[in-house]
Every structure is written in structure tokens, then in C-alpha cells.
Amino acid sequence: MANSFLNLDDDDEKPETDVKIGAGLKSKPKTSRAKPDKDAVAKAGEAHGFTRSTEPSAVSTSPRRGRPPLNEDMTYWRIYLSSALRNELNQLRDEEGRRLNDVIEDMLKAYRETKS
């Protein structure tokens, strides 16, 4: 293909080099990164309830917190409370480890008992 329109500078007489495409990437220096401290990572995870242990976790004896069980019919209800009342209810919920729904049910039951 020597002296063709696009390859005027090529010389078929010279041997081709063995440089392959992407060979320059191999000589590119790699940045070394420090490995994370496994103990510090595990400690940070445990603070949020996550462990790297593969052992079975202990079964909680307290009622489930958060979302209701699948068989329980629940409705979302938005109400406005004073911040002091909200903080007291949340503190009571956290101390007893129960859902706020259960706390309110007990309050209603106690209120009805005092009325009758």
C-alpha cells in the first residue's frame, strides 16, 4: 500500500513495530490506596445495628417496632402534636420498646377505664 493516497508516508520496507494498542496503559503507574481498618469499619457498623458476623442473630423478645405486621390492618393518620407531647410519647415508646400505636392503644384503654 505504499504510495497510496492515504498512506504516502508509509514505507513497506521498514519492519512494523510490535507495539500493540493499549500497551501504554500497562506502564501507567497505579495509585496505591490504604486498606480500611476492619475493626473500625465493624465498630461503625455495630453502632447502627449491622454486624459482619455470619452467626444467627438472637431472636428479639420485644414486639416488632416500626411497620405493622402483615396481618394487622393499619391506616396512616396524620395528626399535629405539640413538640413536648411528641417527645414524651417517643421517649415512652423507646423506653418500653413498643410501637407508638401500642402505646396509644393502652392510653385509650386507661382513659376508658377511668370514664366508666
Number of C-alpha atoms within 10 A of each C-alpha: 10 12 11 9 8 9 10 10 10 12 12 10 7 7 7 8 6 7 8 7 7 8 10 9 8 8 8 8 7 7 6 6 6 6 6 8 8 9 9 10 12 14 14 13 13 12 9 8 8 11 15 10 8 6 7 6 8 6 6 7 6 9 11 12 15 10 8 12 10 7 6 7 7 11 6 5 5 6 5 6 9 7 9 9 10 12 12 11 15 16 12 15 18 13 9 12 14 17 18 16 14 13 17 13 11 12 12 12 11 11 11 10 9 8 6 5
